[in-house]
Amino acid sequence: MKTIIFGAPGAGKGTYSTRLKAQLGVEVIAMGDIFRAQVKENSELGKRVKSYVEKGALVPDEIVVEVLKQHLDRVPQGAGVILDGFPRTLEQAKTLEGIFELDVILLLDVPDWIIIERLSSRRVCKNCGAVYNIRFLKPKVEGACDKCGGELYQRSDDSSDVIKKRLKIYQDQTSPLLVYYKEKNVPIITSKTVTVDTPPEPLVEQMLEELKRLKMI
């Protein structure tokens, strides 16, 4: 199975992808995580994308496609793939068609107000990358990771101004891709979130049931 998980920044793509990976045994390629790790390492790639990541802007297509191909080459033969954070533009979607055939889209439908509430209170461990929320998923000790004791911090792209900018970019450039895929008759499984503290497990189960119904798994 080859799929894209779609959703606005903060919709929970990483959370759902991780759980689906465990359930389905697929590979997950999360472009945002890849770029943030490279920025942290101050690699050549990190230096190229740092300004885009910190401003919440889209990384140029040529860089994203280059990195995607590198990671797809590492996927074991015949393994399923979930793409998180790609494609984000129509040009990227057209490029993807030349790389592999898409089976299904997983769409996370989350209202903007929930996303802003979630992201503005999100904290991440500097050491292991574990994610917390100071309102809904607090660490046992304030400012410290439960898993490794590392310092928790707020990502630069989680400020309210940057969040709003990222949401606008998503609406302007990424949302239209759903129309594009509907016209191509790619199946779309939509999961709706209606409260800030909706747990992921019930929605993951819904996704799995729909994938079974479509005979994807």
C-alpha positions in Angstrom: 0.0 0.0 0.0 1.3 3.4 -1.0 -0.5 6.3 0.7 -0.3 10.0 1.6 -1.5 11.2 5.0 -2.9 14.7 4.4 -3.7 17.3 7.0 -2.9 20.9 8.0 0.2 21.5 10.1 -0.7 20.2 13.6 -3.4 17.9 12.4 -1.6 15.0 13.9 0.0 13.4 10.8 3.0 12.2 12.8 0.9 10.7 15.6 -1.3 8.8 13.2 1.5 7.7 10.9 3.4 6.2 13.8 0.4 4.2 15.0 -0.4 3.1 11.5 3.2 2.0 11.0 3.0 -0.2 14.0 -0.3 -1.7 12.9 0.5 -2.2 9.2 4.3 -2.7 9.1 4.7 0.1 6.5 7.5 2.6 6.2 6.8 6.2 7.0 8.7 9.1 5.3 8.0 12.3 7.2 9.6 15.2 5.3 9.2 17.7 8.2 11.0 15.4 10.6 13.8 14.8 8.1 14.3 18.5 7.5 14.2 19.4 11.2 16.8 16.7 12.0 19.1 18.0 9.3 18.7 21.6 10.7 19.6 20.3 14.2 22.7 18.6 12.8 23.6 21.7 10.9 24.3 19.5 7.8 24.6 21.0 4.3 20.9 20.1 3.7 20.0 21.6 7.0 21.7 24.9 6.1 19.8 25.0 2.9 16.3 24.5 4.5 16.8 26.2 7.8 15.3 29.6 6.9 12.2 27.9 5.3 11.6 25.6 8.3 11.9 28.3 10.9 9.5 30.6 9.0 6.9 27.9 8.4 7.4 28.3 4.6 7.5 25.5 2.1 10.9 24.1 1.2 11.5 24.5 -2.6 10.3 21.6 -4.7 13.6 20.6 -6.1 15.1 20.1 -2.6 12.0 18.2 -1.3 11.9 15.8 -4.3 15.7 15.1 -4.1 15.3 14.2 -0.4 12.2 12.1 -1.0 13.9 10.0 -3.7 16.8 9.4 -1.4 14.6 8.0 1.3 12.3 6.0 -1.1 15.5 4.2 -2.3 16.0 2.9 1.2 12.5 1.4 1.5 12.6 -2.4 1.3 11.3 -3.9 -1.9 7.5 -4.4 -1.8 7.1 -2.6 1.5 4.1 -0.2 2.0 4.8 3.5 2.4 3.1 6.4 4.1 4.2 9.9 2.9 3.8 12.6 5.5 4.4 16.1 4.3 4.6 15.3 0.6 3.2 16.4 -1.8 2.4 19.9 -0.7 2.1 21.5 -4.1 0.6 20.5 -7.5 4.0 20.3 -9.0 5.1 17.9 -6.3 1.9 15.8 -6.9 2.7 15.6 -10.6 6.3 14.6 -9.8 5.1 11.9 -7.4 3.1 10.3 -10.3 6.4 9.5 -12.0 7.8 7.9 -8.9 5.0 5.5 -7.8 1.3 4.8 -8.1 -0.8 6.2 -5.2 -3.4 3.8 -3.7 -5.2 5.9 -1.2 -5.2 9.2 0.7 -5.7 9.4 4.5 -7.2 12.9 5.2 -7.1 14.4 8.8 -9.9 16.9 9.0 -9.1 19.2 11.9 -10.5 22.7 12.5 -8.0 25.6 12.6 -9.0 26.5 16.2 -8.0 23.1 17.4 -4.7 23.1 15.6 -3.8 26.5 17.0 -4.7 25.4 20.5 -2.7 22.2 20.2 0.4 23.6 18.6 0.7 26.7 20.7 0.9 24.4 23.8 3.1 21.7 22.2 6.5 21.0 23.7 9.3 18.7 22.4 12.2 17.0 24.1 15.5 18.4 22.8 17.2 15.1 23.5 14.8 12.3 22.2 12.1 14.2 20.4 9.2 13.0 22.5 6.2 15.3 22.2 4.1 16.7 25.1 1.3 19.3 25.5 1.3 21.5 28.5 -2.5 21.5 28.6 -3.4 17.9 27.6 -0.3 15.7 27.8 1.8 17.2 30.5 5.2 15.7 31.6 5.4 14.4 35.1 8.0 17.1 35.9 7.5 20.5 34.3 9.9 21.2 31.6 11.5 17.8 31.6 10.9 14.7 29.4 9.4 11.6 31.1 11.5 9.3 29.0 15.0 10.7 29.2 14.8 13.8 31.4 15.8 16.0 28.5 14.8 19.7 28.3 11.4 20.5 26.7 11.2 23.4 24.3 8.7 25.1 22.0 9.5 24.8 18.3 10.1 28.1 16.5 7.3 27.2 14.1 4.8 26.7 16.9 4.3 30.3 17.7 0.8 31.6 17.0 1.9 33.9 14.1 3.8 31.2 12.4 1.0 28.7 12.9 -1.5 31.0 11.2 0.9 31.5 8.3 1.4 27.8 7.9 -2.3 27.2 7.9 -2.8 29.8 5.2 -0.1 28.2 3.1 -1.8 24.9 3.5 -5.2 26.2 2.5 -3.8 28.1 -0.5 -1.3 25.5 -1.9 -2.0 22.1 -0.4 -5.8 21.8 0.0 -6.4 22.1 -3.8 -4.5 18.9 -4.2 -7.5 17.0 -2.8 -9.5 18.3 -5.7 -6.8 17.1 -8.0 -6.8 13.6 -6.5 -10.6 13.4 -6.5 -10.6 14.1 -10.2 -8.1 11.2 -10.6 -10.5 9.0 -8.6 -7.9 8.2 -5.8 -9.9 7.0 -2.8 -9.8 9.4 0.2 -10.4 8.2 3.7 -11.5 11.2 5.9 -11.1 11.2 9.7 -12.7 14.1 11.5 -11.5 15.6 14.8 -14.1 17.7 16.7 -12.5 18.3 20.1 -9.1 19.4 21.2 -8.4 16.3 23.3 -9.8 13.7 20.9 -7.5 10.6 21.4 -6.0 9.1 18.2 -6.8 5.5 18.8 -10.5 5.5 17.7 -9.7 7.4 14.5 -6.8 5.0 13.8 -9.3 2.1 14.1 -11.7 3.9 11.7 -8.9 4.3 9.2 -8.0 0.6 9.4 -11.7 -0.4 8.9 -11.9 1.8 5.8 -8.7 0.4 4.5 -10.1 -3.1 4.9 -13.3 -2.2 3.2 -11.3 -0.9 0.3 -9.3 -4.1 0.3 -6.1 -2.1 0.8 -5.0 -4.3 3.7 
